[in-house]
Amino acid sequence: MRGLIVGLAIYMIVGVGAEERSIGGFLDGKKLLEFCEEENNKCSGYLMGFVDTMVLTENMLNAFGKILGPDAKRPLTLICFPTSLSFESAQLRRVWMKWAENHPGQLHRTASALVLVAFEEAWPCE
């Protein structure tokens, strides 16, 4: 069941392009790949900001869950970053670059959606 829900979430993120939704993003995957190939601060800043946003969102959902009680439903966590892992921007960059190079046909889509999929594949929740 969890696999079905995660699969549906990924389809909704990647399968439905930003052009079909009311909000877009700052970058597409191609531009983020260009930044990362140049090994500049734009790449590491974007990826570290993405991780910070995911951690903040998870913390907020946990806080709301405590307020609403144990029976409150909350969205699934898609990325389970290892707690023992000290993130380095180079590691985030390697994960993104590998995913992007293996999925060149997806790079026209919003970078944030693609990074979500890449990181979810690298650090799936069990």
C-alpha positions in Angstrom: 0.0 0.0 0.0 2.8 2.4 0.9 4.5 1.7 -2.4 1.3 2.6 -4.2 1.0 5.9 -2.3 4.6 6.8 -2.9 4.4 5.9 -6.6 1.3 8.0 -7.0 3.0 10.9 -5.2 6.1 10.6 -7.5 3.8 10.4 -10.6 2.0 13.6 -9.5 5.3 15.4 -8.9 7.1 14.2 -12.0 4.3 13.1 -14.3 2.4 16.4 -14.1 4.8 19.1 -15.3 5.0 22.5 -13.8 3.4 23.9 -16.9 0.3 22.1 -16.0 0.1 23.4 -12.4 -0.6 26.8 -11.1 2.9 27.3 -9.7 6.3 26.7 -11.3 9.8 26.9 -10.0 12.9 29.0 -10.2 14.9 26.4 -12.1 14.3 23.5 -14.4 16.4 20.3 -14.1 18.6 21.3 -17.1 19.7 24.6 -15.5 20.4 22.9 -12.2 22.5 20.3 -13.9 24.4 23.1 -15.6 25.1 24.8 -12.2 26.3 21.5 -10.8 28.5 20.7 -13.7 30.2 24.0 -13.1 30.6 23.0 -9.4 29.6 26.5 -8.3 27.8 27.8 -5.2 24.5 28.0 -7.0 24.3 24.2 -7.1 25.3 23.5 -3.5 23.2 26.4 -2.3 20.1 25.1 -4.1 20.5 21.5 -2.9 21.3 22.4 0.7 18.3 24.8 0.7 16.2 22.0 -0.6 17.3 19.7 2.3 16.8 22.5 4.8 13.2 23.0 3.5 12.5 19.3 3.7 13.8 19.1 7.3 11.8 22.2 8.3 8.6 20.8 6.7 9.1 17.5 8.5 9.6 19.3 11.8 6.5 21.4 11.3 4.4 18.3 10.4 5.6 16.6 13.6 4.8 19.7 15.7 1.3 19.9 14.2 0.9 16.2 14.8 1.6 16.7 18.5 -0.9 19.5 18.7 -3.6 17.6 16.8 -3.1 14.4 18.7 -2.0 10.8 17.8 -5.0 10.1 15.6 -4.3 13.0 13.2 -3.4 12.0 9.7 -0.3 13.5 8.1 1.3 13.2 4.7 3.9 10.5 4.1 7.5 11.3 4.5 9.1 10.7 1.1 12.8 11.2 2.0 14.4 9.6 5.0 17.7 11.2 5.3 20.0 9.2 7.7 20.2 10.8 11.1 23.8 9.8 11.4 24.7 11.4 8.1 26.3 14.8 8.2 25.4 16.2 4.8 28.0 17.7 2.6 27.0 19.6 -0.5 29.3 17.4 -2.5 27.3 14.3 -1.6 24.0 16.0 -2.5 25.6 17.1 -5.7 26.7 13.6 -6.6 23.2 12.1 -5.9 21.6 14.8 -8.1 24.1 14.5 -10.9 23.8 10.8 -11.1 20.0 10.9 -11.2 20.0 13.8 -13.8 22.5 12.0 -16.0 20.3 8.8 -15.9 17.1 10.7 -16.7 17.9 13.3 -19.3 14.4 13.3 -20.7 13.0 14.6 -17.4 15.3 17.7 -17.1 12.7 20.1 -18.6 10.7 19.7 -15.5 10.9 21.8 -12.3 14.2 21.2 -10.5 12.6 21.0 -7.1 10.3 18.1 -8.2 13.2 16.3 -9.8 15.5 16.7 -6.8 12.7 15.3 -4.6 12.6 12.2 -6.7 16.4 11.9 -6.9 16.7 12.2 -3.1 13.8 9.9 -2.4 15.4 7.2 -4.5 18.7 7.7 -2.7 17.2 7.8 0.8 13.9 6.0 0.6 11.7 5.6 3.7 11.1 2.0 4.7 
